């Protein structure tokens, strides 16, 4: 199965505590069906002090399931589903279902 959401994509959260927020995908985990998004799903972790950094309570992003997010349409700036299309030069690209705009560069 081809990846519908990739690193660098702009997404919007559909459900959960961060509903409506947008962010950029930092990392994708296709085998787990999860992604890491900047500024979304922040959790507090108790960190032990190491040689380089001090300990304490650190806030960082946690993984979020891909079913709870949607890609932001580059043209309409709204959540959209993702489809695939083969271009004339043979490249397979991701396409926004809402506007038909190509997502891949």
C-alpha positions as CSV (number, residue, x, y, z in Angstrom):
1,X,0.0,0.0,0.0
2,X,1.3,3.4,-0.9
3,X,1.8,6.0,1.9
4,X,-1.0,8.6,1.8
5,X,0.6,10.7,4.5
6,X,4.3,11.5,4.4
7,X,6.9,13.6,6.3
8,X,6.5,17.3,5.6
9,X,2.7,17.2,4.8
10,X,0.4,19.8,6.3
11,X,-2.4,18.1,8.3
12,X,-5.4,19.0,10.4
13,X,-6.6,17.0,13.4
14,X,-10.2,15.6,13.0
15,X,-10.8,14.2,16.5
16,X,-9.4,14.2,20.0
17,X,-8.1,16.9,22.3
18,X,-6.3,18.8,19.5
19,X,-9.3,18.8,17.1
20,X,-9.1,21.6,14.5
21,X,-5.4,22.2,15.0
22,X,-3.0,22.1,12.1
23,X,0.7,21.0,12.0
24,X,3.4,19.5,9.9
25,X,4.3,15.8,9.9
26,X,7.7,15.3,11.6
27,X,7.9,11.5,11.1
28,X,5.6,8.8,9.7
29,X,5.3,5.2,11.0
30,X,3.4,3.3,8.2
31,X,3.6,-0.1,10.0
32,X,1.9,1.3,13.1
33,X,-0.5,3.6,11.1
34,X,0.7,6.5,13.1
35,X,2.5,9.9,12.6
36,X,4.3,12.4,14.7
37,X,3.1,16.0,14.2
38,X,4.7,19.2,15.4
39,X,2.8,20.9,18.2
40,X,0.0,18.2,18.2
41,X,-0.7,15.6,20.9
42,X,1.7,17.1,23.4
43,X,2.4,14.9,26.5
44,X,4.5,15.5,29.6
45,X,7.4,13.1,30.2
46,X,9.4,12.8,33.4
47,X,13.0,12.9,32.2
48,X,16.0,11.8,34.3
49,X,19.0,14.2,34.2
50,X,21.8,13.0,31.9
51,X,25.3,14.3,31.3
52,X,24.2,16.8,28.7
53,X,20.7,18.0,29.7
54,X,18.9,18.7,33.0
55,X,16.1,16.5,34.2
56,X,12.5,17.5,34.9
57,X,9.2,17.4,33.2
58,X,9.5,17.7,29.4
59,X,6.7,18.3,27.0
60,X,7.0,16.5,23.7
61,X,4.9,15.2,20.8
62,X,3.4,11.7,20.9
63,X,2.3,9.7,17.9
64,X,-1.2,10.1,16.6
65,X,-3.3,7.6,14.6
66,X,-3.7,8.5,10.9
67,X,-7.4,7.9,11.1
68,X,-7.7,11.0,13.3
69,X,-6.0,13.3,10.9
70,X,-6.5,14.6,7.3
71,X,-4.2,16.3,4.8
72,X,-4.9,20.0,4.3
73,X,-5.9,20.7,0.6
74,X,-3.2,23.0,-0.9
75,X,-5.8,25.0,-2.8
76,X,-8.9,25.1,-0.6
77,X,-7.1,25.0,2.8
78,X,-9.6,22.4,4.1
79,X,-9.3,18.8,5.1
80,X,-9.3,16.4,2.1
81,X,-8.9,12.7,1.3
82,X,-6.0,11.5,-0.8
83,X,-6.1,9.7,-4.2
84,X,-3.5,8.6,-6.6
85,X,-3.0,9.5,-10.3
86,X,-0.4,8.6,-12.9
87,X,0.9,11.6,-14.8
88,X,1.8,11.5,-18.5
89,X,5.5,11.1,-17.7
90,X,4.8,7.9,-15.7
91,X,5.1,9.4,-12.2
92,X,2.5,8.3,-9.6
93,X,1.5,11.3,-7.5
94,X,-0.9,12.0,-4.7
95,X,-3.9,14.1,-5.5
96,X,-6.3,16.0,-3.2
97,X,-9.8,14.6,-3.7
98,X,-11.4,17.9,-2.8
99,X,-9.8,20.1,-5.5
100,X,-7.9,17.7,-7.7
101,X,-4.7,19.5,-6.9
102,X,-1.4,17.5,-6.9
103,X,0.0,17.2,-3.4
104,X,3.5,15.8,-4.4
105,X,6.1,18.2,-5.8
